[in-house]
Amino acid sequence: MKFKIKNKLILIAAVFFVSTFTSCQEYLDVNTTPNAPSESELKYTFPSALNYTAGVVGGRWQMLGAIWSQHWTSEPNAPNYQLIDSYALTSGDITVANWRTLYSGALPDYKWVRERAELDENWNYYLMATVMEAYTYQVLVDLYDKVPYSDALLQHPAKFDDGAAVYDGIIAQIDDALAKYYAGAESVLPENDDIVFHGNMASWIQFAYTMKLKIYLRQIYVPSRKTIAEDGIRRIYNEINAGSGRGFLTTDASFLAFTEEAGKENPVFSMEWRGGSTNIVASKTLLNYLIDKNDPRLSKIYEKPQGSSSHKGMLQGDYRNSDLQTAKFSECIVTETQPVFFISEAESYFLQAEAALRGLGDGNAKALYQKAVQANCDRLDAGSASSITGSGRYAEFKDDASDSENFETLMMQKWIAFANVQGLEAFLETTRTGTQK
């Protein structure tokens, strides 16, 4: 079955409507109750901001994306996520609380860190906060399109900027932060407060360039933005080739602070798996695809129903079927310590492979694609990707295939790679490209 989403605004209209018009003045008025007081320190405020972003992206929005991208579905006896499964969202699902968390928590904190770091000429923290602020706005734009940006934290009520203007703005912010970093004097390195890379600034630079590539690829299908996107991607590669130490992510950009202790675990695990039972089961869409292809990642993504020798998925949205009330389904594998991925290593290689396939970037598209699938297999401890992408295998990137055929193969593997960890990204990429079985 070919599953396509032609217009993301159709599917998220309820989200945007509620978020825009429900108590807008209340949760955009962040000036009267600033999250980061002036007497704070960079090493305290920055991880606080990271925690806000990770809690939203890896919590409710992970749940939303995993269901909408047909990795997960709501089981019959649980009403918790049936509204999401049927695209019938209310303000209690993913909207007001998460919007408020980002606009009164994460974004003011990143802004405070940037401003304080600029005063101190601490260009390490300035770059880190800028990249994470850009990432947070990018996710907001991808979900809502129009969001407060240019004066979001300056006045009340804030105006809503067009998504394209926000993209341009955060690209400019990243460029500014990179320029200041390269031109500035050596500054204090972060330590344990950098929960993403533990003070490895080379990885933060790679994160910045990978973010820019991602933002431009997001716009590649928009006629009025296509040339801007293509020229932007070419500039990225020119910048990288012009200076040493620049490049794209070769590791995960992820929030790594979770433990097995109650209240300190992965946010979606805390929401749904902490009690030992779950309202979420495997969607037939992805499960059956993995079974049909004899994909070695199957048992790393889903576990068999208790007492069963075989996997069983549930038809997406079939929670109203009374015949399924006592049925047992495969469950999704999510752990307490599972990171929240901002951009995974696999995603970085998929982005580079797409750019190369479009003739916009350096490198070999096939080799980058294979690296992406291998990175996913490595994360899952699923062995060599050659059993998936090798000669004659079902996901081979073929030299004699058309670019469109290889692109569909690439996007299918990207959809699989995001299972259980980057659900929102899986949904957004399906929306952007319309490519999914």
C-alpha positions in Angstrom: 0.0 0.0 0.0 1.4 3.4 -0.9 0.9 5.8 2.0 1.1 9.5 1.0 0.4 12.7 2.8 0.0 15.5 0.3 -0.2 18.5 2.6 1.0 18.5 6.1 -1.3 21.4 7.0 -4.3 19.2 6.4 -3.1 16.7 9.0 -2.0 19.3 11.6 -4.7 21.9 11.2 -6.2 21.0 14.5 -2.8 21.3 16.2 -2.1 24.7 14.6 -5.6 26.1 15.4 -5.6 25.1 19.0 -2.0 26.2 19.6 -2.5 29.6 17.8 -5.8 30.6 19.4 -6.0 28.9 22.8 -4.8 31.3 25.5 -2.2 32.8 23.1 -1.5 35.8 25.4 -1.0 33.5 28.4 1.7 31.3 27.1 3.5 33.7 24.9 4.0 36.3 27.7 7.4 35.0 28.7 8.8 38.4 29.7 7.0 38.7 33.0 8.1 35.3 34.2 11.5 34.7 32.6 12.7 31.1 33.0 16.4 32.0 33.3 17.0 34.6 36.0 19.9 37.0 35.4 22.0 35.5 38.3 22.0 32.1 36.6 25.1 30.6 35.0 25.7 29.2 31.5 26.5 25.8 32.9 23.1 25.6 34.6 20.8 27.3 32.1 22.0 25.5 29.0 21.2 21.9 30.3 17.9 23.2 31.5 17.0 24.3 28.0 18.2 21.0 26.5 16.0 19.2 29.0 12.9 21.2 27.8 13.6 20.5 24.1 14.3 16.8 24.7 11.2 16.4 26.9 8.9 17.7 24.1 10.6 16.1 21.1 11.2 12.8 22.9 7.9 12.7 24.7 4.5 13.7 23.3 5.9 14.5 19.9 7.6 11.2 19.7 4.3 9.6 20.4 2.5 11.7 17.8 5.1 11.0 15.1 5.4 7.3 15.8 1.6 6.9 15.4 1.3 9.2 12.4 4.2 7.5 10.6 2.6 4.1 11.3 5.4 2.7 13.5 3.0 2.5 16.5 -0.8 2.3 16.9 -3.2 2.5 19.8 -4.3 -0.9 21.2 -8.1 -1.5 21.5 -8.5 -1.2 25.3 -6.8 2.2 25.7 -8.3 5.6 24.9 -5.2 7.5 25.6 -3.9 7.8 22.0 -6.9 7.0 19.9 -7.5 10.7 19.2 -4.0 10.9 17.8 -4.5 7.8 15.8 -7.6 9.2 14.2 -6.1 12.8 13.7 -8.8 14.1 16.1 -6.5 16.2 18.3 -7.5 18.3 21.3 -5.6 20.8 23.3 -4.7 18.2 25.8 -2.9 16.0 23.3 0.2 17.7 22.0 -0.6 21.3 21.7 -0.7 23.9 24.4 1.5 22.2 27.1 4.3 21.4 24.6 4.1 24.8 22.9 4.3 26.5 26.3 7.3 24.3 27.3 9.2 25.5 24.3 8.2 29.1 24.3 8.4 29.8 28.0 11.1 27.2 28.8 13.6 26.1 26.1 13.7 29.2 23.8 14.1 31.9 26.5 16.8 29.8 28.1 18.7 29.4 24.7 18.3 33.2 24.1 19.6 34.0 27.6 22.6 31.7 27.1 23.4 33.3 23.7 23.2 36.8 25.1 25.2 36.1 28.2 27.8 34.1 26.2 28.1 37.0 23.7 28.8 39.4 26.6 31.5 37.0 27.9 32.8 36.4 24.4 32.3 32.7 25.2 31.8 31.5 21.6 31.5 27.8 22.6 28.3 28.4 24.5 27.2 30.9 21.9 27.4 28.3 19.2 25.8 25.5 21.2 22.8 27.6 22.3 22.4 29.0 18.7 22.3 25.5 17.2 19.8 24.2 19.7 17.6 27.3 19.4 17.7 26.8 15.6 16.8 23.1 16.1 13.9 24.0 18.3 12.5 26.5 15.9 13.0 24.1 13.0 10.8 21.5 14.7 8.1 24.1 15.4 8.1 25.3 11.8 7.9 21.7 10.5 4.9 21.1 12.6 3.0 24.4 12.5 4.5 26.3 9.6 3.8 29.8 10.9 5.2 30.4 14.4 6.3 33.4 16.5 10.0 34.0 15.8 11.2 37.5 15.0 9.7 39.1 18.1 8.6 35.9 19.9 10.4 36.7 23.1 10.3 40.5 22.9 6.6 41.6 23.0 3.1 40.4 23.8 1.3 39.1 21.8 4.0 38.1 19.3 3.3 38.0 15.6 3.4 34.7 13.6 6.2 34.6 11.0 6.0 32.6 7.8 7.8 29.3 8.0 10.2 30.3 5.2 11.1 33.5 7.0 11.9 31.5 10.2 14.1 29.0 8.2 16.0 32.0 6.7 16.3 33.5 10.2 17.8 30.4 11.8 20.2 29.8 8.9 21.5 33.4 9.5 21.8 32.8 13.2 23.8 29.6 12.6 26.1 31.4 10.2 26.6 34.2 12.7 27.5 31.8 15.4 29.9 29.9 13.2 31.6 33.1 12.2 32.0 34.3 15.8 33.3 30.9 16.8 36.0 30.8 14.1 37.0 34.5 14.6 36.8 34.6 18.4 39.5 33.8 21.0 39.6 30.5 22.8 36.9 30.3 25.4 35.8 28.1 28.3 34.8 24.6 27.2 31.6 23.1 28.6 31.9 19.9 30.6 29.1 17.8 32.1 26.5 20.6 31.3 26.9 19.7 27.6 24.6 16.7 27.7 24.9 16.3 23.9 28.6 16.1 23.1 30.3 16.6 26.5 32.3 19.6 25.3 33.4 18.2 21.9 33.1 21.4 19.9 34.0 19.7 16.6 30.8 17.8 17.0 28.9 21.0 17.6 30.3 22.5 14.4 29.2 19.3 12.5 25.7 19.6 14.1 25.5 23.2 12.8 26.3 22.3 9.3 24.0 19.2 9.4 21.2 21.5 10.6 21.7 23.8 7.7 21.6 20.9 5.2 18.4 19.6 6.8 16.7 23.0 6.7 17.5 23.5 3.0 16.4 20.0 2.1 13.1 20.6 3.9 12.3 23.3 1.3 13.5 21.5 -1.8 9.9 20.6 -3.0 8.5 24.1 -2.5 8.6 25.8 -6.0 9.3 29.3 -4.7 12.1 28.0 -2.5 13.7 25.3 -4.7 16.5 27.5 -6.1 17.2 29.1 -2.6 17.5 25.6 -1.2 19.8 24.3 -3.9 22.0 27.3 -3.8 22.1 27.1 0.0 23.2 23.4 -0.1 26.0 24.3 -2.6 27.2 27.0 -0.3 27.3 24.6 2.6 29.7 22.3 0.7 31.8 25.2 -0.4 32.2 26.3 3.2 33.1 22.9 4.4 35.7 22.4 1.7 37.1 25.9 2.4 38.1 25.2 6.0 39.5 22.3 8.0 37.5 20.7 10.8 34.2 21.4 9.1 31.8 18.7 8.1 28.6 16.8 8.9 27.7 14.7 11.9 29.4 11.3 12.1 27.9 10.6 15.5 24.5 11.1 17.2 23.4 14.6 18.4 21.3 13.3 21.3 20.2 14.0 24.9 22.1 11.4 26.9 21.1 12.0 30.5 18.5 9.4 31.2 18.8 6.7 33.9 16.6 3.8 35.1 15.5 5.7 38.1 11.8 6.7 38.1 11.4 10.3 37.0 14.7 10.4 35.3 14.1 8.0 32.4 13.4 8.6 28.7 10.3 10.8 28.5 8.2 8.5 26.2 9.2 5.5 28.3 8.0 7.4 31.4 4.7 8.3 29.7 3.9 4.8 28.5 6.2 2.0 29.6 7.1 2.8 33.2 4.2 0.7 34.7 5.1 -2.5 32.8 2.1 -2.4 30.5 1.4 -0.2 27.5 -1.3 1.3 25.4 0.9 1.2 22.3 1.4 -1.8 20.0 3.2 -2.4 16.7 1.5 -1.0 13.6 1.0 -3.6 10.9 2.4 -1.1 8.4 6.0 -1.3 9.5 5.9 -4.6 11.2 4.6 -6.5 8.2 7.0 -4.7 5.9 9.9 -5.9 8.0 8.5 -9.4 8.1 8.0 -9.5 4.3 11.5 -8.3 3.7 13.0 -10.7 6.3 14.7 -7.6 7.8 17.2 -8.4 10.6 16.1 -5.3 12.6 12.6 -6.7 13.2 13.4 -8.2 16.6 15.3 -5.1 17.6 12.3 -2.9 17.0 9.5 -5.1 18.1 9.2 -7.9 20.6 6.8 -10.8 20.1 3.5 -10.9 22.1 3.9 -12.7 25.5 3.7 -16.4 25.0 3.7 -16.2 21.2 6.3 -17.6 18.8 5.5 -15.1 16.1 5.0 -11.3 15.7 1.6 -9.8 15.3 0.8 -6.2 14.3 -2.4 -4.3 14.6 -4.0 -2.6 11.6 -3.4 1.2 12.0 -6.4 2.8 13.7 -8.3 -0.5 14.2 -8.8 0.2 17.9 -12.6 0.2 17.5 -12.7 -3.4 16.4 -14.4 -5.2 19.3 -12.9 -8.6 18.2 -9.5 -7.4 19.2 -10.3 -6.7 22.9 -8.4 -9.7 24.1 -5.8 -10.0 21.3 -2.1 -9.8 22.0 0.2 -7.8 19.7 3.9 -7.2 19.3 5.1 -4.3 21.4 7.6 -1.6 20.6 11.0 -1.7 22.2 11.7 1.4 24.2 14.1 1.6 27.2 14.5 3.8 30.2 17.9 5.1 29.1 17.1 5.5 25.4 18.5 8.9 24.2 16.3 11.5 22.6 17.8 12.1 19.2 18.0 15.6 17.8 19.8 14.4 14.7 21.0 10.8 14.6 24.2 9.6 12.9 22.0 7.7 10.5 19.9 10.8 9.7 23.1 12.8 8.9 24.2 10.2 6.4 20.7 10.0 4.9 20.7 13.8 4.4 24.1 13.7 2.8 23.0 10.8 0.5 20.0 12.8 -0.6 22.0 15.8 -1.4 24.5 13.7 -3.4 21.7 12.0 -5.2 20.3 15.4 -6.2 23.7 16.4 -7.6 24.0 19.1 -4.9 26.7 17.6 -2.6 30.0 15.9 -2.5 30.4 12.2 -2.0 28.9 9.1 -3.4 25.2 8.8 -2.8 25.3 5.0 -2.7 28.2 4.9 -0.2 26.5 7.5 2.1 23.2 5.6 1.9 25.0 2.4 3.0 26.6 4.3 5.9 23.2 5.5 7.0 21.7 2.0 7.1 24.8 0.6 8.8 24.6 3.4 11.5 21.1 2.3 12.2 22.1 -1.4 12.4 24.9 -0.4 14.7 22.6 1.4 17.0 20.2 -1.6 17.1 23.1 -4.1 17.3 21.5 -5.7 14.2 24.7 -6.8 12.5 26.0 -5.9 9.0 23.8 -3.7 6.8 25.0 -5.8 3.8 22.1 -8.2 4.5 19.8 -5.3 3.8 21.6 -3.1 1.2 24.1 -5.6 -0.4 23.9 -6.9 -3.9 20.6 -8.6 -4.6 19.1 -7.6 -1.3 15.8 -5.8 -1.0 17.2 -2.4 -0.2 20.1 -2.3 -2.6 20.9 1.1 -4.0 21.2 0.0 -7.6 23.6 1.5 -10.1 21.2 0.8 -13.0 18.1 2.2 -11.2 16.7 5.6 -11.8 17.4 8.4 -9.3 13.7 8.3 -8.3 13.8 4.6 -7.6 16.9 4.9 -5.5 15.4 7.9 -3.7 12.4 5.8 -2.8 14.7 3.1 -1.5 16.6 5.7 0.6 13.5 7.2 2.1 12.0 3.8 3.0 15.2 3.0 4.9 15.1 6.4 6.6 11.5 5.6 7.7 12.6 2.3 9.2 15.7 3.9 10.8 13.6 6.3 12.8 11.4 3.6 14.4 11.0 3.9 18.1 13.4 6.9 18.4 12.6 9.6 15.9 8.9 9.2 15.3 8.2 12.9 14.6 11.0 13.0 12.1 9.6 9.9 10.3 6.3 11.7 10.0 7.8 14.9 8.8 9.9 13.2 6.2 6.9 11.2 4.9 5.0 14.4 4.7 7.8 16.2 2.8 8.4 13.5 0.2 5.2 11.4 0.1 7.4 8.3 0.0 6.3 5.4 2.1 4.9 2.0 1.4 
